[in-house]
Amino acid sequence: MQTELVEVVRDAILSAGLVTLPVLAVAFLVGGLVGLVQSATAVHEPVVAFVPRLVATAAMLFLAAPWMVERLVEFFKTAAGP
């Protein structure tokens, strides 16, 4: 019983990491690129950093949503058992 619970929790953590990874990676990359551009141009407005990250994150959520839902449904089917 306890071993099954540990497996379900481990699978939940792995699934959560896999589902959030694409969105977080895009936000990180865009944030880094915007930071580089801001450093090069000496423009340090918070809005300039926020808007591109918001747009990129929203676009990635829109593009990856079907895959994310598929992964979550697969996890819940596995967790619920036969």
N, C-alpha and C positions, 0 to 999 in steps of 0.2 A: 504494500500500500504506500509506504513512504517513498520507496524507490520510484514508483509511478508518478508521485507528486513532484519529486525532484526532476524527473524527465520532462514533465509538462512545464514546470517553471523554467528549466533550461531552454526548452524549445520556444517558450514565450519570449524570453530575453533575446534569443537569436533571431526570431522573427521580427521583433520590434527593431532590432539593429539593422536588419536587412531592409526593412520597409522604409526606415527613415534615412538610410545612407545616401540614396541619390539626391534627395532634397538638401540634406546637410552638406554634401559635397559641392553641389552647385552654389549654395549660399557662401560656403567657405572660399571657393575659387573666385567668385564674383567679388566678394569682399576684399580678397587679396589684390585682385586686379585694380579695383577702384582705389584701394589704399596706395598702390604703386603710382597710379595716375595722379592722385591727390598729392603725393610727395613730390612728384616731378613738376607739377604745375603750381604748387604752393596754394592750392585752393583747399581749405579745410572746413568746408560747410558740412554739418551733419546730414542735411537733406541730400546732398550729392552722394553720400555713401549709402543712405537708406533706400532711396528710390530704385537704383539699379538692382540692389539685392532683393528688394520686395518683388520687382517685376520678374526677375530670374527665378525666384523661389515659387511664385505663383505659376509661372509657365511650366516649371518642372513638376509641380503638383498636378497640373492639368494633364501633362503628358504621361506621367507615371501612375496616375490614379487607377487605371484598369489593372495594371500589374500589381499595385499595392493591395487592392481589394482581393484580387485572385490569391495572393500570398496569405492574406488574413483569413479568407474563407478556408483555404487549405489547412491552415493551422487550427482553426476552430473545429473543422471536421475531424482532424487527427486527435485533438484534445478531448472532444466529446466521446470518441470511441465508437465502436460498432453498435 
